[in-house]
């Protein structure tokens, strides 16, 4: 009885197994087709994506390089055009400036030639007057190096220095400052060595009013036409020849002052000559910042405001005077 049951179960299992085999055999082609479809519909592999990204990056790099090459060519073309048009003088627009101001015949052009180490007799950079008329009618410039830094030296018509009115001269100086895009590093105020005259006092007040008090932070007083002893011993010159007005003026600009050596007494290769010019160069290099067009504009606005207030005050005083005169009648 048990054997029959066992035999029956074995046969049933065989039938089931054979049916599974048949069923699997029947669906194998279908499964293969589905697997093929899945493999075709599956997204690209990681390696494929990475390769595509690299190709895209390469394309972007090539495009960027092309743009950069075009920009470089364009910049070089523009630079060459500017250089052809302006020449080497284009460099002066990118350096700081040194400005000269003085009375007629005080020796600012001579000082400029000394700093530039050019002779005032043989092809001077700045023409020097031998008479009472001024040579410098318009501003001129040249470049100089101080402590491995390049500056532009500007020779301007001085106050009370030409046949033109002072207003015309001041406007010429203002136009010169406006052209100095990088500002004025130092303003050299050249004074002839003698007593501090009324004319010099007037020039000091005029410059302070025109340029503003901020200009004093960039000013250096330079004494010209000093004799042999004065040039050799500046401290003794200070003790013996400076009056209260000169001391106050020089102190207002940070006690910066120097002596312009006389080349007839001290030639360029002389130690005293080199020491005096070296002191001036050190003062120039020690000044912080620059005097800018904006400071000039502010000074001009303040000057105009003061003039307006003075005019209104004068008109008010005149009205009050007229009213009092009318009441007396």
C-alpha positions as CSV (number, residue, x, y, z in Angstrom):
1,X,0.0,0.0,0.0
2,X,2.8,2.4,0.9
3,X,4.7,1.5,-2.2
4,X,1.7,2.4,-4.4
5,X,1.4,5.7,-2.7
6,X,5.1,6.5,-3.1
7,X,5.0,5.5,-6.7
8,X,2.0,7.7,-7.3
9,X,3.7,10.7,-5.6
10,X,6.8,10.2,-7.7
11,X,4.9,10.1,-10.9
12,X,3.0,13.3,-9.9
13,X,6.3,15.1,-9.2
14,X,7.7,14.0,-12.6
15,X,4.6,15.3,-14.4
16,X,4.9,18.6,-12.6
17,X,8.6,18.9,-13.3
18,X,8.1,18.0,-17.0
19,X,5.4,20.6,-17.2
20,X,7.7,23.2,-15.7
21,X,10.4,22.3,-18.2
22,X,7.9,22.6,-21.0
23,X,6.6,25.9,-19.7
24,X,10.1,27.3,-19.3
25,X,11.1,26.1,-22.7
26,X,8.1,27.7,-24.2
27,X,8.8,31.1,-22.5
28,X,12.6,31.2,-23.1
29,X,12.3,32.9,-26.5
30,X,9.9,35.4,-25.0
31,X,12.3,36.1,-22.1
32,X,15.1,36.5,-24.5
33,X,13.1,39.1,-26.5
34,X,12.2,41.0,-23.4
35,X,15.8,41.0,-22.2
36,X,16.9,42.4,-25.6
37,X,14.2,45.0,-25.4
38,X,15.3,45.9,-21.8
39,X,18.9,46.1,-22.8
40,X,18.0,48.4,-25.7
41,X,15.9,50.6,-23.6
42,X,18.4,50.8,-20.7
43,X,20.2,54.2,-20.3
44,X,23.9,54.5,-21.3
45,X,26.4,53.1,-18.9
46,X,28.5,55.2,-16.5
47,X,31.5,54.9,-18.8
48,X,29.5,56.2,-21.8
49,X,28.2,59.2,-19.8
50,X,31.7,60.1,-18.6
51,X,33.1,59.9,-22.1
52,X,30.3,62.2,-23.4
53,X,31.0,64.7,-20.6
54,X,34.7,64.8,-21.5
55,X,33.9,65.4,-25.1
56,X,31.5,68.2,-24.1
57,X,34.2,69.8,-21.9
58,X,36.8,69.6,-24.7
59,X,34.4,71.3,-27.0
60,X,33.8,74.1,-24.4
61,X,37.5,74.5,-23.9
62,X,38.1,74.8,-27.6
63,X,35.4,77.5,-27.9
64,X,36.8,79.4,-24.9
65,X,40.3,79.3,-26.3
66,X,39.0,80.6,-29.6
67,X,37.3,83.5,-27.8
68,X,40.5,84.3,-25.8
69,X,42.6,84.3,-29.0
70,X,40.2,86.7,-30.7
71,X,40.2,89.0,-27.6
72,X,44.0,89.1,-27.4
73,X,44.3,89.9,-31.1
74,X,41.7,92.7,-30.7
75,X,43.6,94.1,-27.6
76,X,46.9,94.1,-29.4
77,X,45.4,95.7,-32.5
78,X,43.9,98.5,-30.3
79,X,47.1,99.0,-28.4
80,X,49.1,99.3,-31.6
81,X,46.7,101.9,-32.9
82,X,46.9,103.9,-29.7
83,X,50.7,103.7,-29.7
84,X,50.9,104.7,-33.4
85,X,48.6,107.7,-32.7
86,X,50.2,108.9,-29.5
87,X,53.7,107.4,-29.7
88,X,55.8,106.8,-26.6
89,X,54.1,109.8,-24.9
90,X,51.2,107.5,-24.1
91,X,53.2,106.3,-21.1
92,X,52.9,109.7,-19.3
93,X,49.2,109.2,-18.8
94,X,49.8,106.4,-16.3
95,X,52.4,108.0,-14.0
96,X,52.2,110.5,-11.1
97,X,53.2,114.1,-11.7
98,X,55.4,116.8,-10.2
99,X,54.2,120.4,-10.7
100,X,56.3,123.6,-10.5
101,X,54.9,126.9,-9.3
102,X,56.8,130.2,-8.7
103,X,57.2,133.9,-9.4
104,X,58.8,135.2,-12.6
105,X,62.5,134.5,-12.7
106,X,62.6,132.5,-9.5
107,X,64.3,129.5,-11.3
108,X,61.6,126.8,-11.6
109,X,62.7,125.9,-15.1
110,X,66.3,125.8,-14.0
111,X,65.3,123.5,-11.1
112,X,63.4,121.3,-13.6
113,X,66.5,121.0,-15.7
114,X,68.6,120.1,-12.7
115,X,66.3,117.3,-11.6
116,X,66.3,116.0,-15.2
117,X,70.1,116.4,-15.3
118,X,70.0,118.4,-18.5
119,X,72.0,121.6,-19.1
120,X,70.1,124.9,-19.2
121,X,72.6,126.2,-21.7
122,X,72.8,123.3,-24.2
123,X,69.5,121.9,-25.3
124,X,67.6,122.4,-22.0
125,X,64.4,120.3,-21.4
126,X,62.7,123.5,-20.1
127,X,63.7,126.8,-21.7
128,X,65.2,129.3,-19.3
129,X,64.7,133.1,-19.5
130,X,67.7,135.4,-19.6
131,X,65.6,138.6,-19.3
132,X,62.6,139.9,-17.5
133,X,60.0,138.3,-19.8
134,X,58.7,134.9,-19.1
135,X,59.6,132.0,-21.4
136,X,57.1,129.5,-20.0
137,X,53.7,130.6,-21.5
138,X,52.2,127.1,-21.6
139,X,52.8,124.0,-19.6
140,X,55.5,121.5,-20.7
141,X,56.5,118.2,-19.3
142,X,59.3,115.5,-19.2
143,X,59.8,112.3,-17.3
144,X,62.1,111.6,-14.4
145,X,62.9,108.6,-12.2
146,X,63.1,108.9,-8.4
147,X,63.8,105.8,-6.3
148,X,63.1,103.5,-9.3
149,X,59.7,105.2,-9.9
150,X,58.8,107.3,-12.9
151,X,57.2,110.7,-12.6
152,X,56.2,113.4,-15.0
153,X,57.7,116.8,-14.4
154,X,55.5,119.7,-15.4
155,X,56.7,123.3,-15.9
156,X,53.8,125.8,-15.7
157,X,53.5,129.5,-16.1
158,X,54.0,131.0,-12.7
159,X,51.7,133.3,-10.8
160,X,52.6,137.0,-11.7
161,X,55.0,135.4,-14.2
162,X,53.6,136.4,-17.6
163,X,52.1,139.3,-19.5
164,X,48.8,137.6,-19.2
165,X,46.5,138.3,-16.2
166,X,46.8,136.1,-13.2
167,X,43.3,134.6,-13.8
168,X,44.5,133.3,-17.2
169,X,47.6,131.9,-15.6
170,X,45.6,130.2,-12.9
171,X,43.3,128.7,-15.4
172,X,46.2,127.3,-17.4
173,X,47.5,125.6,-14.2
174,X,44.0,124.3,-13.5
175,X,43.8,122.8,-17.0
176,X,47.2,121.2,-16.5
177,X,46.1,119.6,-13.3
178,X,42.9,118.3,-14.9
179,X,45.0,116.5,-17.5
180,X,47.0,114.7,-14.8
181,X,44.8,111.6,-14.6
182,X,46.9,110.0,-11.8
183,X,47.1,113.2,-9.8
184,X,49.9,115.5,-8.6
185,X,52.5,113.8,-6.3
186,X,54.3,117.0,-5.4
187,X,53.9,120.7,-6.0
188,X,57.3,122.4,-5.9
189,X,56.9,126.0,-4.7
190,X,60.0,127.8,-5.9
191,X,61.0,130.9,-4.0
192,X,64.0,133.1,-4.7
193,X,66.3,133.5,-1.7
194,X,65.6,136.9,-0.4
195,X,63.2,138.5,2.1
196,X,59.7,137.2,2.0
197,X,58.2,140.0,-0.1
198,X,54.6,141.3,-0.3
199,X,54.4,139.8,-3.8
200,X,55.4,136.4,-2.5
201,X,52.9,136.6,0.4
202,X,50.2,137.4,-2.1
203,X,51.3,134.5,-4.3
204,X,51.1,132.1,-1.3
205,X,47.6,133.3,-0.4
206,X,46.5,133.0,-4.0
207,X,47.8,129.5,-4.4
208,X,46.2,128.4,-1.1
209,X,42.9,129.9,-2.1
210,X,43.0,128.5,-5.6
211,X,44.2,124.9,-4.9
212,X,42.8,124.6,-1.4
213,X,44.4,123.7,1.9
214,X,44.7,120.1,0.8
215,X,47.4,121.2,-1.6
216,X,49.7,122.0,1.3
217,X,50.0,118.3,2.0
218,X,51.8,117.9,-1.3
219,X,53.8,121.1,-1.4
220,X,57.6,121.5,-1.0
221,X,59.3,124.9,-0.8
222,X,62.5,125.1,-2.9
223,X,64.8,128.1,-2.4
224,X,66.7,129.2,-5.5
225,X,69.7,131.4,-6.1
226,X,71.3,130.6,-2.8
227,X,74.9,131.5,-2.4
228,X,77.8,129.2,-1.7
229,X,77.5,129.3,2.2
230,X,73.7,128.9,2.2
231,X,73.9,125.9,-0.1
232,X,76.7,124.2,1.8
233,X,75.0,124.7,5.2
234,X,71.1,124.7,4.9
235,X,70.5,124.7,8.7
236,X,72.6,127.8,9.1
237,X,70.7,129.4,6.2
238,X,67.4,128.5,8.0
239,X,68.5,130.1,11.3
240,X,69.9,133.3,9.7
241,X,67.5,134.1,6.9
242,X,64.0,132.7,7.7
243,X,61.5,135.1,9.1
244,X,58.2,134.3,10.9
245,X,56.2,134.3,7.7
246,X,58.5,131.8,5.9
247,X,58.6,129.5,9.0
248,X,54.8,129.5,9.3
249,X,54.4,128.8,5.6
250,X,56.9,125.9,5.5
251,X,55.5,124.4,8.7
252,X,52.0,124.4,7.1
253,X,53.3,122.0,4.5
254,X,54.9,119.5,6.9
255,X,58.3,121.3,7.1
256,X,59.3,120.1,3.6
257,X,61.9,122.4,2.0
258,X,65.1,122.1,-0.1
259,X,67.7,124.2,-1.9
260,X,68.2,124.3,-5.6
261,X,72.0,124.3,-6.1
262,X,73.6,126.8,-8.4
263,X,75.3,124.8,-11.1
264,X,77.8,127.6,-11.7
265,X,79.1,127.2,-8.2
266,X,78.4,123.5,-7.7
267,X,78.6,121.5,-11.0
268,X,76.5,118.3,-11.3
269,X,79.4,116.0,-10.2
270,X,79.9,118.0,-7.0
271,X,78.9,116.3,-3.7
272,X,77.0,119.4,-2.4
273,X,75.0,119.5,-5.7
274,X,74.1,115.9,-5.4
275,X,73.2,116.2,-1.7
276,X,70.8,119.1,-2.2
277,X,69.0,117.5,-5.1
278,X,69.0,114.2,-3.2
279,X,67.1,115.9,-0.3
280,X,64.5,117.2,-2.7
281,X,64.0,113.8,-4.3
282,X,63.6,112.3,-0.8
283,X,60.9,114.8,0.0
284,X,59.1,114.0,-3.2
285,X,59.2,110.3,-2.6
286,X,58.0,110.7,1.1
287,X,54.7,112.4,0.2
288,X,51.7,110.1,0.7
289,X,48.9,110.1,-1.9
290,X,48.3,112.6,-4.7
291,X,46.5,115.9,-5.2
292,X,43.6,115.0,-7.5
293,X,41.1,116.8,-9.8
294,X,38.4,116.2,-7.2
295,X,40.3,118.2,-4.6
296,X,40.8,121.0,-7.2
297,X,37.0,121.0,-7.9
298,X,36.2,121.2,-4.2
299,X,38.6,124.1,-3.8
300,X,37.1,125.9,-6.7
301,X,33.6,125.4,-5.3
302,X,34.7,126.7,-1.9
303,X,36.3,129.7,-3.6
304,X,33.0,130.4,-5.5
305,X,31.0,130.0,-2.3
306,X,33.3,132.4,-0.4
307,X,33.0,134.9,-3.3
308,X,29.2,134.6,-3.2
309,X,29.1,135.2,0.5
310,X,31.5,138.1,0.2
311,X,29.3,139.6,-2.5
312,X,26.1,139.2,-0.5
313,X,27.8,140.7,2.6
314,X,28.9,143.7,0.6
315,X,25.5,144.2,-0.9
316,X,23.9,144.0,2.5
317,X,26.3,146.5,3.9
318,X,25.7,148.8,1.0
319,X,21.9,148.6,1.5
320,X,22.2,149.3,5.2
321,X,24.4,152.3,4.5
322,X,21.9,153.6,1.9
323,X,19.0,153.1,4.3
324,X,20.8,155.0,7.1
325,X,21.7,157.8,4.6
326,X,18.0,157.9,3.5
327,X,16.8,158.2,7.1
328,X,19.1,161.1,7.8
329,X,17.4,163.2,5.2
